Each structure stands twice: as structure tokens, then as C-alpha cells.
Amino acid sequence: MSLTYQNPEDSQHRKTSQDTDTFQGRFVELVPFDEIVWFVEFESQEPGLTGEMRITWSLADVEEGTDVNALCDGVSEGIRHEDNEAGCRPSLQKLAALLE
């Protein structure tokens, strides 16, 4: 999968090229109504931006609907925690907007 940024300010730490993050991914666990676990690996010429990252999406019933959380383990050493969190936030926001 490739994520292409029309606005360069949307991703300040591109991993693959000037305007693109490309990665390979595979789902390793699907627990209906509870959890999705997958591994991703970004394509990059920079060693600090490579390696396999595990992303766990947890779903929990709450009064208002469903609480969704994403936990990233094994984030590449060249990616700051704050940048990874900022990169995940739009995915959760877009999911919420889609379902509202």
C-alpha cells in the first residue's frame, strides 16, 4: 500500500519518497468485535525507518458505541513517538467520521 500526501505538511517524515509512504502489511489475528492485529513494514532507504511494526486495534463496547484504540509496537527507531501518534490519529478520526 502507498500513502501519497498531496500536501507535504501532512507528513513531515516520509519514509519512501518525497510525498509517499509505501508499506507491506499482513493481518495476523482477527477476533470479531474485539481485536485486529497486523504487521507492517515500510519501504525506505533509511535503516532507521525500516523494520516490522505490530499494530493492534482494540474494540470495546461503551455506552456511546464502540471505543477504538490503536497500539503500535516495534516502531522503527527513526520515528519519534509523537510522529507515530500523529500519523495514527487521522486514521482514527476518519473512521469515526465515517461511522457517525
N, CA, C and O of each residue as an XYZ file, in Angstrom:
400
protein
N       0.854     -1.159      0.000
C       0.000      0.000      0.000
C       0.900      1.223      0.000
O       1.962      1.232      0.623
N       0.459      2.257     -0.711
C       1.182      3.522     -0.718
C       0.257      4.645     -0.284
O      -0.872      4.753     -0.764
N       0.733      5.468      0.613
C       0.019      6.662      1.045
C       0.727      7.846      0.399
O       1.905      8.089      0.663
N       0.014      8.576     -0.441
C       0.590      9.723     -1.130
C       0.003     10.987     -0.536
O      -1.216     11.124     -0.422
N       0.869     11.907     -0.158
C       0.457     13.135      0.500
C       0.378     14.267     -0.519
O       1.391     14.655     -1.101
N      -0.823     14.794     -0.732
C      -0.998     15.925     -1.640
C      -0.413     17.194     -1.035
O       0.091     18.056     -1.754
N      -0.481     17.306      0.275
C       0.066     18.450      0.991
C       1.288     17.952      1.777
O       1.127     17.186      2.727
N       2.498     18.369      1.404
C       3.699     17.873      2.081
C       3.691     18.076      3.587
O       4.376     17.346      4.302
N       2.944     19.036      4.084
C       2.895     19.280      5.525
C       2.121     18.198      6.261
O       2.212     18.110      7.486
N       1.348     17.359      5.536
C       0.583     16.287      6.173
C       1.474     15.175      6.700
O       1.079     14.452      7.615
N       2.651     15.026      6.151
C       3.598     14.026      6.631
C       4.996     14.610      6.549
O       5.565     14.733      5.464
N       5.539     14.964      7.686
C       6.852     15.595      7.701
C       7.989     14.583      7.687
O       9.144     14.949      7.466
N       7.676     13.326      7.919
C       8.719     12.300      7.970
C       8.368     11.174      7.006
O       8.097     10.050      7.429
N       8.374     11.475      5.708
C       8.064     10.474      4.697
C       9.172      9.431      4.698
O      10.347      9.746      4.883
N       8.775      8.202      4.492
C       9.725      7.114      4.609
C      10.235      6.601      3.265
O      11.378      6.153      3.168
N       9.396      6.662      2.224
C       9.757      6.047      0.957
C      10.240      7.056     -0.074
O      11.259      6.832     -0.726
N       9.523      8.161     -0.230
C       9.926      9.200     -1.174
C       9.441     10.552     -0.657
O       8.901     10.641      0.445
N       9.631     11.587     -1.444
C       9.287     12.949     -1.033
C       7.826     13.091     -0.603
O       7.530     13.836      0.331
N       6.909     12.383     -1.276
C       5.489     12.557     -0.970
C       4.754     11.252     -0.690
O       3.523     11.219     -0.708
N       5.500     10.170     -0.428
C       4.864      8.855     -0.324
C       5.449      8.008      0.808
O       6.654      8.023      1.061
N       4.572      7.278      1.473
C       4.959      6.200      2.390
C       4.402      4.913      1.792
O       3.191      4.786      1.612
N       5.275      3.963      1.484
C       4.843      2.669      0.944
C       5.174      1.597      1.966
O       6.257      1.597      2.551
N       4.238      0.684      2.176
C       4.486     -0.396      3.134
C       3.788     -1.672      2.697
O       2.827     -1.666      1.928
N       4.321     -2.763      3.225
C       3.713     -4.086      3.058
C       3.062     -4.415      4.390
O       3.584     -4.043      5.441
N       1.942     -5.102      4.362
C       1.273     -5.454      5.606
C       0.607     -6.815      5.517
O       0.300     -7.308      4.431
N       0.389     -7.408      6.677
C      -0.339     -8.680      6.733
C      -1.089     -8.761      8.059
O      -0.577     -8.377      9.111
N      -2.309     -9.270      7.979
C      -3.107     -9.469      9.178
C      -2.688    -10.783      9.816
O      -2.533    -11.790      9.124
N      -2.503    -10.780     11.136
C      -2.072    -11.988     11.834
C      -3.117    -12.492     12.813
O      -3.065    -13.645     13.241
N      -4.073    -11.629     13.170
C      -5.121    -12.061     14.106
C      -6.360    -11.199     13.914
O      -6.285     -9.970     13.918
N      -7.490    -11.854     13.747
C      -8.771    -11.172     13.642
C      -9.718    -11.807     14.653
O     -10.099    -12.969     14.504
N     -10.092    -11.063     15.661
C     -11.024    -11.535     16.673
C     -12.290    -10.692     16.517
O     -12.301     -9.527     16.913
N     -13.354    -11.258     15.950
C     -14.565    -10.473     15.681
C     -15.027     -9.678     16.900
O     -15.103    -10.201     18.012
N     -15.334     -8.407     16.665
C     -15.869     -7.488     17.666
C     -14.902     -7.192     18.806
O     -15.311     -6.623     19.818
N     -13.617     -7.565     18.668
C     -12.683     -7.400     19.781
C     -11.329     -6.828     19.366
O     -10.868     -5.844     19.945
N     -10.686     -7.441     18.360
C      -9.303     -7.059     18.089
C      -8.879     -7.401     16.655
O      -9.303     -8.404     16.082
N      -8.032     -6.534     16.100
C      -7.394     -6.767     14.805
C      -5.904     -6.526     15.013
O      -5.506     -5.475     15.515
N      -5.090     -7.491     14.631
C      -3.643     -7.363     14.774
C      -3.017     -7.543     13.396
O      -3.308     -8.502     12.680
N      -2.150     -6.596     13.044
C      -1.457     -6.728     11.778
C      -0.044     -6.202     11.899
O       0.266     -5.412     12.792
N       0.816     -6.649     10.988
C       2.206     -6.219     10.927
C       2.404     -5.403      9.664
O       1.878     -5.749      8.607
N       3.159     -4.324      9.770
C       3.505     -3.511      8.603
C       5.015     -3.289      8.586
O       5.674     -3.260      9.625
N       5.539     -3.135      7.369
C       6.948     -2.820      7.203
C       7.065     -1.789      6.084
O       6.672     -2.047      4.946
N       7.610     -0.620      6.418
C       7.759      0.460      5.451
C       8.947      0.211      4.536
O       9.961     -0.351      4.951
N       8.808      0.633      3.294
C       9.909      0.593      2.340
C      10.668      1.906      2.470
O      10.092      2.983      2.310
N      11.963      1.812      2.760
C      12.773      3.013      2.929
C      14.235      2.678      2.711
O      14.681      1.564      2.982
N      14.972      3.658      2.219
C      16.424      3.523      2.070
C      17.138      3.836      3.379
O      18.332      3.570      3.521
N      16.396      4.407      4.346
C      16.994      4.770      5.632
C      16.782      3.644      6.644
O      15.640      3.317      6.969
N      17.866      3.046      7.147
C      17.743      1.929      8.089
C      16.902      2.248      9.326
O      16.234      1.360      9.854
N      16.922      3.490      9.795
C      16.161      3.864     10.985
C      14.659      3.923     10.764
O      13.900      4.105     11.716
N      14.218      3.769      9.510
C      12.789      3.823      9.199
C      12.245      2.479      8.723
O      11.103      2.390      8.273
N      13.057      1.444      8.822
C      12.624      0.117      8.381
C      12.343     -0.764      9.594
O      12.509     -0.333     10.736
N      11.924     -1.976      9.346
C      11.607     -2.915     10.409
C      10.122     -3.152     10.488
O       9.321     -2.366      9.981
N       9.769     -4.226     11.120
C       8.368     -4.622     11.215
C       7.716     -4.030     12.463
O       8.262     -4.112     13.564
N       6.552     -3.441     12.274
C       5.788     -2.846     13.371
C       4.483     -3.613     13.523
O       3.823     -3.932     12.535
N       4.123     -3.900     14.740
C       2.864     -4.581     15.049
C       1.844     -3.524     15.471
O       2.110     -2.704     16.351
N       0.675     -3.556     14.833
C      -0.391     -2.621     15.178
C      -1.591     -3.428     15.658
O      -2.094     -4.296     14.945
N      -2.039     -3.137     16.862
C      -3.191     -3.820     17.443
C      -4.330     -2.824     17.588
O      -4.209     -1.833     18.309
N      -5.426     -3.084     16.908
C      -6.644     -2.282     17.026
C      -7.566     -3.020     17.985
O      -7.967     -4.152     17.715
N      -7.902     -2.389     19.098
C      -8.791     -2.978     20.097
C     -10.140     -2.278     20.043
O     -10.217     -1.054     19.932
N     -11.199     -3.073     20.123
C     -12.571     -2.565     20.096
C     -13.243     -2.908     21.413
O     -13.123     -4.031     21.903
N     -13.951     -1.944     21.987
C     -14.646     -2.184     23.252
C     -16.003     -1.481     23.218
O     -16.109     -0.330     22.795
N     -17.034     -2.193     23.669
C     -18.362     -1.593     23.765
C     -18.376     -0.546     24.870
O     -17.894     -0.787     25.977
N     -18.930      0.604     24.559
C     -19.147      1.657     25.543
C     -20.556      2.194     25.325
O     -21.186      1.896     24.310
N     -21.048      2.978     26.268
C     -22.408      3.499     26.174
C     -22.686      4.216     24.866
O     -23.761      4.069     24.284
N     -21.709      4.994     24.404
C     -21.897      5.814     23.206
C     -21.719      5.025     21.912
O     -22.019      5.550     20.840
N     -21.241      3.783     21.975
C     -20.995      2.980     20.767
C     -19.816      2.049     20.962
O     -19.885      1.111     21.756
N     -18.740      2.301     20.244
C     -17.549      1.454     20.322
C     -16.316      2.328     20.511
O     -16.120      3.307     19.791
N     -15.497      1.968     21.477
C     -14.226      2.643     21.720
C     -13.166      1.909     20.905
O     -13.019      0.694     21.037
N     -12.426      2.630     20.063
C     -11.393      2.038     19.215
C     -10.042      2.606     19.618
O      -9.873      3.822     19.703
N      -9.085      1.727     19.866
C      -7.726      2.140     20.219
C      -6.736      1.433     19.313
O      -6.942      0.281     18.932
N      -5.662      2.126     18.969
C      -4.587      1.543     18.174
C      -3.300      1.590     19.000
O      -2.927      2.640     19.524
N      -2.633      0.451     19.109
C      -1.374      0.347     19.831
C      -0.305     -0.122     18.861
O      -0.465     -1.159     18.217
N       0.777      0.625     18.747
C       1.873      0.295     17.835
C       3.070     -0.183     18.638
O       3.557      0.526     19.519
N       3.542     -1.377     18.337
C       4.724     -1.950     18.986
C       5.809     -2.141     17.940
O       5.517     -2.497     16.798
N       7.048     -1.908     18.318
C       8.156     -2.111     17.404
C       8.297     -0.996     16.388
O       8.733     -1.223     15.259
N       7.923      0.221     16.796
C       8.055      1.365     15.899
C       9.544      1.575     15.599
O      10.379      1.525     16.502
N       9.860      1.805     14.342
C      11.256      1.988     13.924
C      11.932      3.079     14.747
O      11.297      4.063     15.127
N      13.209      2.900     15.017
C      13.944      3.836     15.875
C      14.012      5.248     15.301
O      14.184      6.209     16.051
N      13.880      5.388     13.988
C      13.945      6.701     13.367
C      12.631      7.468     13.385
O      12.553      8.590     12.884
N      11.605      6.866     13.960
C      10.289      7.513     14.031
C      10.016      7.885     15.482
O       9.936      7.019     16.354
N       9.876      9.179     15.727
C       9.589      9.635     17.090
C       8.189      9.188     17.508
O       7.287      9.086     16.677
N       8.022      8.928     18.784
C       6.725      8.515     19.324
C       5.633      9.516     18.944
O       4.532      9.130     18.549
N       5.950     10.794     19.068
C       4.974     11.847     18.767
C       4.565     11.825     17.295
O       3.401     12.059     16.970
N       5.519     11.543     16.408
C       5.217     11.489     14.979
C       4.367     10.273     14.644
O       3.451     10.361     13.826
N       4.663      9.144     15.268
C       3.860      7.948     15.035
C       2.430      8.169     15.511
O       1.477      7.808     14.820
N       2.284      8.756     16.683
C       0.949      9.045     17.217
C       0.197     10.008     16.304
O      -0.991      9.818     16.041
N       0.884     11.035     15.824
C       0.263     11.999     14.918
C      -0.142     11.336     13.612
O      -1.133     11.733     13.000
N       0.613     10.331     13.176
C       0.278      9.612     11.954
C      -0.921      8.698     12.118
O      -1.669      8.487     11.164
N      -1.117      8.155     13.303
C      -2.250      7.256     13.563
C      -3.549      8.026     13.799
O      -4.627      7.547     13.447
N      -3.453      9.183     14.376
C      -4.644      9.958     14.757
C      -5.609     10.193     13.597
O      -6.813     10.010     13.778
N      -5.132     10.593     12.403
C      -6.082     10.816     11.303
C      -6.858      9.559     10.902
O      -8.015      9.652     10.492
N      -6.237      8.400     11.018
C      -6.949      7.155     10.695
C      -8.130      6.953     11.637
O      -9.227      6.598     11.205
N      -7.899      7.181     12.923
C      -8.983      7.038     13.897
C     -10.057      8.107     13.680
O     -11.249      7.824     13.802
N      -9.638      9.325     13.360
C     -10.605     10.405     13.115
C     -11.442     10.123     11.871
O     -12.650     10.362     11.872
N     -10.820      9.623     10.819
C     -11.555      9.299      9.595
C     -12.510      8.144      9.826
O     -13.617      8.145      9.286
N     -12.111      7.165     10.609
C     -13.006      6.056     10.938
C     -14.211      6.568     11.717
O     -15.345      6.182     11.429
N     -13.977      7.431     12.697
C     -15.074      7.992     13.488
C     -16.023      8.793     12.608
O     -17.240      8.674     12.747
N     -15.487      9.606     11.705
C     -16.332     10.415     10.815
C     -17.151      9.526      9.878
O     -18.309      9.830      9.589
N     -16.569      8.458      9.416
C     -17.267      7.534      8.529
C     -18.455      6.873      9.237
O     -19.507      6.653      8.636
N     -18.269      6.565     10.509
C     -19.296      5.823     11.239
C     -20.318      6.693     11.959
O     -21.320      6.184     12.461
N     -20.076      7.992     12.013
C     -21.011      8.879     12.721
C     -22.213      9.223     11.854
O     -23.098      9.959     12.290
